[in-house]
Amino acid sequence: MYMEAGADVIFPEALHSLDEFREFARRVKAPLLANMTEFGKTPYITASRFREMGYKYVIFPVTSFRAAAKTMLEVYQVLLSEGTQRNILDRLMTRSEQYEVINYYFYENMDKELARKASLIRE
């Protein structure tokens, strides 16, 4: 009924076992999404195992946030106790690594090109 109403995907919430996910996939003929959040009711199942069972999407909605939050806490504890980041530089992303991750130079060049085009329009 959800698919008939326009749903793009079906998301079974908080199943408790691999067998439940397998049975759900057997019964529900639609694109399926599995939500792999930590510390919930669902056991840790790999994306490849979900794919084998017929799930099209697997999301890890807060995994990176939890990791970042824990790291931020540890960093602020060091800053509070030591007053410097000197002893944790090996745990930090370098400027060039950060630029690579965010594709900085692509956007920098795009900004330059947009500014160039805008100046041509004003002339």
N, CA, C and O atoms as CSV, one atom per row, in Angstrom:
chain,resi,resn,atom,element,x,y,z
A,1,MET,N,N,0.814,-1.189,0.000
A,1,MET,CA,C,0.000,0.000,0.000
A,1,MET,C,C,0.867,1.267,0.000
A,1,MET,O,O,0.518,2.268,-0.626
A,2,TYR,N,N,1.999,1.209,0.709
A,2,TYR,CA,C,2.881,2.380,0.724
A,2,TYR,C,C,3.419,2.677,-0.669
A,2,TYR,O,O,3.496,3.836,-1.077
A,3,MET,N,N,3.789,1.634,-1.393
A,3,MET,CA,C,4.313,1.828,-2.738
A,3,MET,C,C,3.224,2.398,-3.651
A,3,MET,O,O,3.488,3.286,-4.461
A,4,GLU,N,N,2.029,1.893,-3.518
A,4,GLU,CA,C,0.906,2.410,-4.307
A,4,GLU,C,C,0.634,3.878,-3.994
A,4,GLU,O,O,0.177,4.628,-4.857
A,5,ALA,N,N,0.916,4.287,-2.753
A,5,ALA,CA,C,0.696,5.670,-2.343
A,5,ALA,C,C,1.848,6.583,-2.754
A,5,ALA,O,O,1.788,7.795,-2.545
A,6,GLY,N,N,2.905,5.998,-3.342
A,6,GLY,CA,C,4.000,6.821,-3.843
A,6,GLY,C,C,5.313,6.697,-3.108
A,6,GLY,O,O,6.247,7.444,-3.401
A,7,ALA,N,N,5.418,5.778,-2.161
A,7,ALA,CA,C,6.681,5.606,-1.443
A,7,ALA,C,C,7.770,5.125,-2.403
A,7,ALA,O,O,7.505,4.325,-3.299
A,8,ASP,N,N,8.970,5.607,-2.214
A,8,ASP,CA,C,10.112,5.188,-3.033
A,8,ASP,C,C,10.841,3.992,-2.443
A,8,ASP,O,O,11.505,3.240,-3.156
A,9,VAL,N,N,10.711,3.826,-1.138
A,9,VAL,CA,C,11.455,2.781,-0.440
A,9,VAL,C,C,10.696,2.410,0.832
A,9,VAL,O,O,9.954,3.220,1.388
A,10,ILE,N,N,10.895,1.184,1.276
A,10,ILE,CA,C,10.274,0.711,2.513
A,10,ILE,C,C,11.381,0.492,3.540
A,10,ILE,O,O,12.410,-0.115,3.246
A,11,PHE,N,N,11.149,0.998,4.745
A,11,PHE,CA,C,12.133,0.993,5.812
A,11,PHE,C,C,11.558,0.270,7.030
A,11,PHE,O,O,10.770,0.848,7.778
A,12,PRO,N,N,11.947,-0.984,7.232
A,12,PRO,CA,C,11.489,-1.684,8.431
A,12,PRO,C,C,12.256,-1.170,9.650
A,12,PRO,O,O,13.487,-1.172,9.656
A,13,GLU,N,N,11.549,-0.741,10.654
A,13,GLU,CA,C,12.168,-0.121,11.827
A,13,GLU,C,C,12.468,-1.135,12.917
A,13,GLU,O,O,11.600,-1.915,13.308
A,14,ALA,N,N,13.698,-1.120,13.404
A,14,ALA,CA,C,14.124,-1.826,14.619
A,14,ALA,C,C,13.846,-3.322,14.608
A,14,ALA,O,O,13.364,-3.876,15.596
A,15,LEU,N,N,14.150,-3.971,13.494
A,15,LEU,CA,C,14.050,-5.428,13.509
A,15,LEU,C,C,15.152,-5.976,14.411
A,15,LEU,O,O,16.196,-5.346,14.578
A,16,HIS,N,N,14.918,-7.141,14.986
A,16,HIS,CA,C,15.793,-7.637,16.045
A,16,HIS,C,C,16.779,-8.717,15.621
A,16,HIS,O,O,17.628,-9.115,16.418
A,17,SER,N,N,16.688,-9.198,14.391
A,17,SER,CA,C,17.594,-10.284,14.019
A,17,SER,C,C,17.783,-10.340,12.505
A,17,SER,O,O,17.006,-9.777,11.733
A,18,LEU,N,N,18.821,-11.024,12.123
A,18,LEU,CA,C,19.090,-11.269,10.705
A,18,LEU,C,C,17.904,-12.011,10.083
A,18,LEU,O,O,17.498,-11.714,8.959
A,19,ASP,N,N,17.363,-12.962,10.811
A,19,ASP,CA,C,16.212,-13.721,10.298
A,19,ASP,C,C,15.002,-12.820,10.052
A,19,ASP,O,O,14.281,-13.011,9.074
A,20,GLU,N,N,14.774,-11.845,10.928
A,20,GLU,CA,C,13.655,-10.924,10.719
A,20,GLU,C,C,13.875,-10.088,9.461
A,20,GLU,O,O,12.940,-9.882,8.687
A,21,PHE,N,N,15.092,-9.607,9.248
A,21,PHE,CA,C,15.387,-8.843,8.034
A,21,PHE,C,C,15.225,-9.715,6.794
A,21,PHE,O,O,14.690,-9.262,5.783
A,22,ARG,N,N,15.675,-10.939,6.865
A,22,ARG,CA,C,15.551,-11.855,5.738
A,22,ARG,C,C,14.087,-12.124,5.416
A,22,ARG,O,O,13.691,-12.105,4.250
A,23,GLU,N,N,13.291,-12.371,6.438
A,23,GLU,CA,C,11.861,-12.646,6.251
A,23,GLU,C,C,11.135,-11.417,5.708
A,23,GLU,O,O,10.264,-11.535,4.846
A,24,PHE,N,N,11.492,-10.252,6.210
A,24,PHE,CA,C,10.879,-9.024,5.714
A,24,PHE,C,C,11.161,-8.869,4.225
A,24,PHE,O,O,10.256,-8.563,3.448
A,25,ALA,N,N,12.412,-9.079,3.826
A,25,ALA,CA,C,12.787,-8.957,2.413
A,25,ALA,C,C,12.065,-9.994,1.558
A,25,ALA,O,O,11.717,-9.716,0.411
A,26,ARG,N,N,11.840,-11.179,2.104
A,26,ARG,CA,C,11.138,-12.226,1.359
A,26,ARG,C,C,9.680,-11.831,1.116
A,26,ARG,O,O,9.130,-12.101,0.049
A,27,ARG,N,N,9.068,-11.201,2.095
A,27,ARG,CA,C,7.648,-10.870,2.003
A,27,ARG,C,C,7.345,-9.548,1.307
A,27,ARG,O,O,6.304,-9.413,0.664
A,28,VAL,N,N,8.233,-8.583,1.427
A,28,VAL,CA,C,7.957,-7.240,0.907
A,28,VAL,C,C,8.717,-7.044,-0.398
A,28,VAL,O,O,9.947,-6.982,-0.414
A,29,LYS,N,N,7.982,-6.950,-1.466
A,29,LYS,CA,C,8.575,-6.787,-2.797
A,29,LYS,C,C,8.609,-5.306,-3.153
A,29,LYS,O,O,7.734,-4.793,-3.851
A,30,ALA,N,N,9.642,-4.635,-2.655
A,30,ALA,CA,C,9.815,-3.203,-2.882
A,30,ALA,C,C,11.274,-2.874,-2.592
A,30,ALA,O,O,11.966,-3.671,-1.959
A,31,PRO,N,N,11.754,-1.720,-3.040
A,31,PRO,CA,C,13.100,-1.308,-2.625
A,31,PRO,C,C,13.129,-1.173,-1.101
A,31,PRO,O,O,12.276,-0.507,-0.514
A,32,LEU,N,N,14.112,-1.806,-0.472
A,32,LEU,CA,C,14.173,-1.826,0.989
A,32,LEU,C,C,15.381,-1.045,1.496
A,32,LEU,O,O,16.430,-1.006,0.854
A,33,LEU,N,N,15.207,-0.419,2.670
A,33,LEU,CA,C,16.262,0.333,3.322
A,33,LEU,C,C,16.476,-0.229,4.718
A,33,LEU,O,O,15.521,-0.456,5.461
A,34,ALA,N,N,17.738,-0.452,5.068
A,34,ALA,CA,C,18.089,-0.878,6.426
A,34,ALA,C,C,18.812,0.272,7.118
A,34,ALA,O,O,19.673,0.928,6.532
A,35,ASN,N,N,18.452,0.498,8.352
A,35,ASN,CA,C,19.027,1.569,9.157
A,35,ASN,C,C,19.960,0.957,10.190
A,35,ASN,O,O,19.510,0.292,11.124
A,36,MET,N,N,21.257,1.181,10.025
A,36,MET,CA,C,22.233,0.591,10.932
A,36,MET,C,C,22.775,1.646,11.896
A,36,MET,O,O,23.893,2.139,11.746
A,37,THR,N,N,21.955,1.974,12.881
A,37,THR,CA,C,22.421,2.890,13.916
A,37,THR,C,C,23.029,2.087,15.055
A,37,THR,O,O,22.707,0.915,15.248
A,38,GLU,N,N,23.888,2.718,15.785
A,38,GLU,CA,C,24.541,2.042,16.901
A,38,GLU,C,C,23.649,2.073,18.136
A,38,GLU,O,O,22.834,2.978,18.320
A,39,PHE,N,N,23.826,1.067,18.968
A,39,PHE,CA,C,23.195,1.017,20.287
A,39,PHE,C,C,21.677,0.909,20.217
A,39,PHE,O,O,20.980,1.301,21.153
A,40,GLY,N,N,21.165,0.377,19.110
A,40,GLY,CA,C,19.732,0.191,18.960
A,40,GLY,C,C,19.350,-1.263,19.136
A,40,GLY,O,O,20.075,-2.036,19.762
A,41,LYS,N,N,18.226,-1.623,18.589
A,41,LYS,CA,C,17.698,-2.977,18.721
A,41,LYS,C,C,18.213,-3.919,17.647
A,41,LYS,O,O,18.167,-5.138,17.806
A,42,THR,N,N,18.703,-3.351,16.554
A,42,THR,CA,C,19.154,-4.156,15.423
A,42,THR,C,C,20.585,-4.623,15.638
A,42,THR,O,O,21.439,-3.828,16.032
A,43,PRO,N,N,20.860,-5.885,15.388
A,43,PRO,CA,C,22.250,-6.355,15.501
A,43,PRO,C,C,23.092,-5.761,14.375
A,43,PRO,O,O,22.555,-5.281,13.377
A,44,TYR,N,N,24.397,-5.793,14.539
A,44,TYR,CA,C,25.304,-5.253,13.519
A,44,TYR,C,C,25.394,-6.228,12.359
A,44,TYR,O,O,25.927,-7.330,12.484
A,45,ILE,N,N,24.861,-5.793,11.230
A,45,ILE,CA,C,24.819,-6.597,10.010
A,45,ILE,C,C,25.545,-5.793,8.936
A,45,ILE,O,O,25.338,-4.584,8.829
A,46,THR,N,N,26.375,-6.430,8.157
A,46,THR,CA,C,27.153,-5.707,7.150
A,46,THR,C,C,26.293,-5.311,5.953
A,46,THR,O,O,25.264,-5.924,5.669
A,47,ALA,N,N,26.745,-4.274,5.269
A,47,ALA,CA,C,26.042,-3.821,4.065
A,47,ALA,C,C,25.996,-4.929,3.021
A,47,ALA,O,O,24.992,-5.093,2.329
A,48,SER,N,N,27.077,-5.686,2.908
A,48,SER,CA,C,27.084,-6.764,1.914
A,48,SER,C,C,26.067,-7.851,2.266
A,48,SER,O,O,25.453,-8.433,1.372
A,49,ARG,N,N,25.886,-8.124,3.538
A,49,ARG,CA,C,24.878,-9.115,3.947
A,49,ARG,C,C,23.480,-8.607,3.607
A,49,ARG,O,O,22.639,-9.372,3.136
A,50,PHE,N,N,23.231,-7.325,3.843
A,50,PHE,CA,C,21.931,-6.756,3.471
A,50,PHE,C,C,21.725,-6.860,1.961
A,50,PHE,O,O,20.640,-7.224,1.507
A,51,ARG,N,N,22.740,-6.550,1.198
A,51,ARG,CA,C,22.640,-6.628,-0.269
A,51,ARG,C,C,22.279,-8.056,-0.687
A,51,ARG,O,O,21.435,-8.252,-1.562
A,52,GLU,N,N,22.915,-9.047,-0.065
A,52,GLU,CA,C,22.608,-10.447,-0.370
A,52,GLU,C,C,21.145,-10.785,-0.084
A,52,GLU,O,O,20.546,-11.617,-0.764
A,53,MET,N,N,20.577,-10.125,0.935
A,53,MET,CA,C,19.173,-10.383,1.294
A,53,MET,C,C,18.201,-9.596,0.433
A,53,MET,O,O,16.993,-9.823,0.503
A,54,GLY,N,N,18.707,-8.675,-0.378
A,54,GLY,CA,C,17.842,-7.931,-1.276
A,54,GLY,C,C,17.576,-6.489,-0.872
A,54,GLY,O,O,16.733,-5.827,-1.477
A,55,TYR,N,N,18.278,-5.993,0.137
A,55,TYR,CA,C,18.101,-4.593,0.530
A,55,TYR,C,C,18.884,-3.706,-0.426
A,55,TYR,O,O,20.045,-3.977,-0.734
A,56,LYS,N,N,18.239,-2.650,-0.889
A,56,LYS,CA,C,18.854,-1.755,-1.856
A,56,LYS,C,C,19.698,-0.677,-1.171
A,56,LYS,O,O,20.719,-0.254,-1.712
A,57,TYR,N,N,19.281,-0.238,-0.001
A,57,TYR,CA,C,19.959,0.842,0.706
A,57,TYR,C,C,20.279,0.421,2.132
A,57,TYR,O,O,19.482,-0.248,2.791
A,58,VAL,N,N,21.451,0.820,2.598
A,58,VAL,CA,C,21.812,0.673,4.003
A,58,VAL,C,C,22.372,2.019,4.432
A,58,VAL,O,O,23.311,2.535,3.826
A,59,ILE,N,N,21.794,2.575,5.471
A,59,ILE,CA,C,22.285,3.865,5.958
A,59,ILE,C,C,22.907,3.698,7.344
A,59,ILE,O,O,22.504,2.840,8.130
A,60,PHE,N,N,23.878,4.525,7.612
A,60,PHE,CA,C,24.555,4.596,8.906
A,60,PHE,C,C,24.392,6.051,9.366
A,60,PHE,O,O,25.344,6.828,9.290
A,61,PRO,N,N,23.200,6.427,9.841
A,61,PRO,CA,C,22.829,7.835,9.969
A,61,PRO,C,C,23.609,8.646,10.993
A,61,PRO,O,O,23.744,9.857,10.818
A,62,VAL,N,N,24.122,8.042,12.040
A,62,VAL,CA,C,24.828,8.843,13.039
A,62,VAL,C,C,26.217,8.320,13.372
A,62,VAL,O,O,26.849,8.813,14.306
A,63,THR,N,N,26.702,7.336,12.632
A,63,THR,CA,C,28.003,6.745,12.940
A,63,THR,C,C,29.109,7.788,12.910
A,63,THR,O,O,29.880,7.895,13.864
A,64,SER,N,N,29.199,8.553,11.840
A,64,SER,CA,C,30.271,9.543,11.757
A,64,SER,C,C,30.060,10.661,12.775
A,64,SER,O,O,31.032,11.195,13.308
A,65,PHE,N,N,28.820,11.018,13.051
A,65,PHE,CA,C,28.552,12.038,14.065
A,65,PHE,C,C,29.010,11.570,15.437
A,65,PHE,O,O,29.622,12.335,16.183
A,66,ARG,N,N,28.715,10.310,15.776
A,66,ARG,CA,C,29.143,9.783,17.075
A,66,ARG,C,C,30.665,9.769,17.184
A,66,ARG,O,O,31.223,10.105,18.228
A,67,ALA,N,N,31.326,9.380,16.102
A,67,ALA,CA,C,32.793,9.356,16.102
A,67,ALA,C,C,33.351,10.771,16.246
A,67,ALA,O,O,34.288,11.002,17.011
A,68,ALA,N,N,32.768,11.711,15.507
A,68,ALA,CA,C,33.228,13.100,15.582
A,68,ALA,C,C,32.981,13.674,16.971
A,68,ALA,O,O,33.841,14.371,17.510
A,69,ALA,N,N,31.827,13.394,17.557
A,69,ALA,CA,C,31.509,13.920,18.880
A,69,ALA,C,C,32.479,13.385,19.929
A,69,ALA,O,O,32.920,14.129,20.806
A,70,LYS,N,N,32.812,12.106,19.842
A,70,LYS,CA,C,33.756,11.528,20.807
A,70,LYS,C,C,35.136,12.157,20.639
A,70,LYS,O,O,35.807,12.483,21.618
A,71,THR,N,N,35.548,12.320,19.385
A,71,THR,CA,C,36.843,12.947,19.124
A,71,THR,C,C,36.855,14.390,19.601
A,71,THR,O,O,37.844,14.841,20.178
A,72,MET,N,N,35.767,15.122,19.367
A,72,MET,CA,C,35.695,16.510,19.841
A,72,MET,C,C,35.824,16.570,21.359
A,72,MET,O,O,36.531,17.428,21.888
A,73,LEU,N,N,35.156,15.679,22.054
A,73,LEU,CA,C,35.257,15.641,23.505
A,73,LEU,C,C,36.714,15.423,23.928
A,73,LEU,O,O,37.225,16.125,24.801
A,74,GLU,N,N,37.375,14.447,23.303
A,74,GLU,CA,C,38.773,14.165,23.638
A,74,GLU,C,C,39.668,15.366,23.334
A,74,GLU,O,O,40.559,15.689,24.119
A,75,VAL,N,N,39.437,16.024,22.203
A,75,VAL,CA,C,40.231,17.198,21.834
A,75,VAL,C,C,40.031,18.317,22.853
A,75,VAL,O,O,41.004,18.922,23.303
A,76,TYR,N,N,38.791,18.596,23.217
A,76,TYR,CA,C,38.548,19.669,24.185
A,76,TYR,C,C,39.112,19.334,25.563
A,76,TYR,O,O,39.529,20.234,26.292
A,77,GLN,N,N,39.131,18.060,25.928
A,77,GLN,CA,C,39.755,17.676,27.191
A,77,GLN,C,C,41.257,17.962,27.160
A,77,GLN,O,O,41.822,18.438,28.144
A,78,VAL,N,N,41.902,17.670,26.027
A,78,VAL,CA,C,43.330,17.971,25.878
A,78,VAL,C,C,43.552,19.477,25.911
A,78,VAL,O,O,44.451,19.955,26.602
A,79,LEU,N,N,42.745,20.225,25.175
A,79,LEU,CA,C,42.910,21.683,25.161
A,79,LEU,C,C,42.714,22.279,26.558
A,79,LEU,O,O,43.436,23.193,26.956
A,80,LEU,N,N,41.747,21.763,27.285
A,80,LEU,CA,C,41.495,22.248,28.634
A,80,LEU,C,C,42.658,21.926,29.567
A,80,LEU,O,O,43.090,22.768,30.355
A,81,SER,N,N,43.154,20.703,29.467
A,81,SER,CA,C,44.206,20.301,30.402
A,81,SER,C,C,45.595,20.803,30.003
A,81,SER,O,O,46.405,21.111,30.876
A,82,GLU,N,N,45.885,20.892,28.707
A,82,GLU,CA,C,47.226,21.267,28.261
A,82,GLU,C,C,47.322,22.686,27.723
A,82,GLU,O,O,48.408,23.265,27.685
A,83,GLY,N,N,46.192,23.250,27.306
A,83,GLY,CA,C,46.196,24.603,26.781
A,83,GLY,C,C,46.785,24.735,25.389
A,83,GLY,O,O,47.086,25.845,24.951
A,84,THR,N,N,46.956,23.629,24.687
A,84,THR,CA,C,47.517,23.635,23.340
A,84,THR,C,C,47.113,22.354,22.618
A,84,THR,O,O,46.774,21.350,23.245
A,85,GLN,N,N,47.154,22.410,21.302
A,85,GLN,CA,C,46.861,21.238,20.484
A,85,GLN,C,C,48.132,20.521,20.030
A,85,GLN,O,O,48.061,19.543,19.286
A,86,ARG,N,N,49.286,21.003,20.473
A,86,ARG,CA,C,50.583,20.487,20.021
A,86,ARG,C,C,50.691,18.959,20.111
A,86,ARG,O,O,51.222,18.330,19.195
A,87,ASN,N,N,50.205,18.365,21.179
A,87,ASN,CA,C,50.377,16.920,21.382
A,87,ASN,C,C,49.341,16.049,20.681
A,87,ASN,O,O,49.363,14.827,20.824
A,88,ILE,N,N,48.434,16.663,19.925
A,88,ILE,CA,C,47.441,15.859,19.200
A,88,ILE,C,C,47.463,16.134,17.697
A,88,ILE,O,O,46.545,15.733,16.980
A,89,LEU,N,N,48.495,16.808,17.223
A,89,LEU,CA,C,48.573,17.125,15.794
A,89,LEU,C,C,48.493,15.872,14.928
A,89,LEU,O,O,47.944,15.918,13.828
A,90,ASP,N,N,49.031,14.759,15.408
A,90,ASP,CA,C,48.998,13.518,14.631
A,90,ASP,C,C,47.583,12.968,14.487
A,90,ASP,O,O,47.352,12.086,13.659
A,91,ARG,N,N,46.644,13.462,15.263
A,91,ARG,CA,C,45.250,13.024,15.190
A,91,ARG,C,C,44.389,13.980,14.390
A,91,ARG,O,O,43.188,13.758,14.240
A,92,LEU,N,N,44.996,15.050,13.870
A,92,LEU,CA,C,44.240,16.057,13.147
A,92,LEU,C,C,44.455,15.932,11.643
A,92,LEU,O,O,45.516,15.511,11.183
A,93,MET,N,N,43.445,16.300,10.903
A,93,MET,CA,C,43.533,16.341,9.449
A,93,MET,C,C,44.351,17.565,9.060
A,93,MET,O,O,44.124,18.658,9.580
A,94,THR,N,N,45.297,17.386,8.154
A,94,THR,CA,C,46.085,18.523,7.703
A,94,THR,C,C,45.239,19.422,6.812
A,94,THR,O,O,44.160,19.035,6.364
A,95,ARG,N,N,45.734,20.607,6.565
A,95,ARG,CA,C,45.022,21.536,5.680
A,95,ARG,C,C,44.851,20.912,4.293
A,95,ARG,O,O,43.765,20.980,3.716
A,96,SER,N,N,45.903,20.310,3.758
A,96,SER,CA,C,45.788,19.727,2.415
A,96,SER,C,C,44.821,18.546,2.398
A,96,SER,O,O,44.092,18.365,1.423
A,97,GLU,N,N,44.804,17.744,3.454
A,97,GLU,CA,C,43.834,16.640,3.530
A,97,GLU,C,C,42.406,17.184,3.591
A,97,GLU,O,O,41.506,16.659,2.936
A,98,GLN,N,N,42.210,18.232,4.375
A,98,GLN,CA,C,40.880,18.821,4.477
A,98,GLN,C,C,40.442,19.416,3.146
A,98,GLN,O,O,39.291,19.255,2.741
A,99,TYR,N,N,41.348,20.097,2.470
A,99,TYR,CA,C,41.017,20.662,1.167
A,99,TYR,C,C,40.643,19.568,0.171
A,99,TYR,O,O,39.744,19.748,-0.650
A,100,GLU,N,N,41.330,18.450,0.248
A,100,GLU,CA,C,41.013,17.340,-0.657
A,100,GLU,C,C,39.617,16.785,-0.367
A,100,GLU,O,O,38.843,16.524,-1.288
A,101,VAL,N,N,39.308,16.612,0.896
A,101,VAL,CA,C,38.006,16.054,1.280
A,101,VAL,C,C,36.860,16.955,0.827
A,101,VAL,O,O,35.849,16.463,0.327
A,102,ILE,N,N,37.006,18.255,0.996
A,102,ILE,CA,C,35.915,19.165,0.643
A,102,ILE,C,C,36.003,19.662,-0.795
A,102,ILE,O,O,35.188,20.480,-1.224
A,103,ASN,N,N,36.992,19.169,-1.537
A,103,ASN,CA,C,37.174,19.551,-2.953
A,103,ASN,C,C,37.342,21.074,-3.076
A,103,ASN,O,O,36.751,21.716,-3.944
A,104,TYR,N,N,38.161,21.620,-2.187
A,104,TYR,CA,C,38.334,23.056,-2.039
A,104,TYR,C,C,38.709,23.749,-3.346
A,104,TYR,O,O,38.111,24.765,-3.701
A,105,TYR,N,N,39.681,23.214,-4.054
A,105,TYR,CA,C,40.175,23.910,-5.244
A,105,TYR,C,C,39.138,23.945,-6.368
A,105,TYR,O,O,39.123,24.883,-7.164
A,106,PHE,N,N,38.295,22.958,-6.436
A,106,PHE,CA,C,37.198,22.986,-7.399
A,106,PHE,C,C,36.319,24.210,-7.136
A,106,PHE,O,O,36.010,24.970,-8.054
A,107,TYR,N,N,35.922,24.390,-5.877
A,107,TYR,CA,C,35.041,25.506,-5.533
A,107,TYR,C,C,35.765,26.850,-5.629
A,107,TYR,O,O,35.162,27.854,-6.008
A,108,GLU,N,N,37.038,26.868,-5.291
A,108,GLU,CA,C,37.806,28.096,-5.437
A,108,GLU,C,C,37.849,28.516,-6.909
A,108,GLU,O,O,37.638,29.687,-7.225
A,109,ASN,N,N,38.117,27.579,-7.796
A,109,ASN,CA,C,38.143,27.875,-9.228
A,109,ASN,C,C,36.762,28.265,-9.748
A,109,ASN,O,O,36.642,29.156,-10.589
A,110,MET,N,N,35.728,27.602,-9.252
A,110,MET,CA,C,34.372,27.948,-9.660
A,110,MET,C,C,34.044,29.375,-9.227
A,110,MET,O,O,33.461,30.136,-10.000
A,111,ASP,N,N,34.410,29.744,-8.002
A,111,ASP,CA,C,34.179,31.119,-7.540
A,111,ASP,C,C,34.895,32.126,-8.427
A,111,ASP,O,O,34.330,33.160,-8.785
A,112,LYS,N,N,36.137,31.823,-8.780
A,112,LYS,CA,C,36.896,32.733,-9.644
A,112,LYS,C,C,36.217,32.884,-11.004
A,112,LYS,O,O,36.124,33.985,-11.545
A,113,GLU,N,N,35.750,31.776,-11.540
A,113,GLU,CA,C,35.096,31.807,-12.850
A,113,GLU,C,C,33.779,32.587,-12.789
A,113,GLU,O,O,33.470,33.368,-13.689
A,114,LEU,N,N,33.014,32.368,-11.728
A,114,LEU,CA,C,31.763,33.119,-11.562
A,114,LEU,C,C,32.039,34.613,-11.407
A,114,LEU,O,O,31.319,35.440,-11.965
A,115,ALA,N,N,33.068,34.953,-10.660
A,115,ALA,CA,C,33.432,36.366,-10.501
A,115,ALA,C,C,33.866,36.965,-11.834
A,115,ALA,O,O,33.527,38.107,-12.145
A,116,ARG,N,N,34.610,36.198,-12.616
A,116,ARG,CA,C,35.044,36.670,-13.935
A,116,ARG,C,C,33.834,36.930,-14.830
A,116,ARG,O,O,33.753,37.968,-15.486
A,117,LYS,N,N,32.896,35.986,-14.854
A,117,LYS,CA,C,31.692,36.140,-15.682
A,117,LYS,C,C,30.850,37.314,-15.202
A,117,LYS,O,O,30.291,38.055,-16.010
A,118,ALA,N,N,30.760,37.481,-13.896
A,118,ALA,CA,C,29.980,38.603,-13.364
A,118,ALA,C,C,30.605,39.932,-13.745
A,118,ALA,O,O,29.889,40.896,-14.017
A,119,SER,N,N,31.933,39.998,-13.770
A,119,SER,CA,C,32.587,41.255,-14.139
A,119,SER,C,C,32.374,41.554,-15.622
A,119,SER,O,O,32.296,42.719,-16.012
A,120,LEU,N,N,32.280,40.525,-16.443
A,120,LEU,CA,C,32.011,40.718,-17.874
A,120,LEU,C,C,30.590,41.258,-18.097
A,120,LEU,O,O,30.354,42.073,-18.989
A,121,ILE,N,N,29.665,40.792,-17.280
A,121,ILE,CA,C,28.272,41.228,-17.408
A,121,ILE,C,C,28.152,42.704,-17.039
A,121,ILE,O,O,27.403,43.452,-17.667
A,122,ARG,N,N,28.895,43.111,-16.017
A,122,ARG,CA,C,28.837,44.502,-15.552
A,122,ARG,C,C,29.474,45.473,-16.541
A,122,ARG,O,O,29.161,46.663,-16.524
A,123,GLU,N,N,30.350,44.986,-17.389
A,123,GLU,CA,C,31.065,45.870,-18.332
A,123,GLU,C,C,30.223,46.313,-19.453
A,123,GLU,O,O,30.687,47.056,-20.318
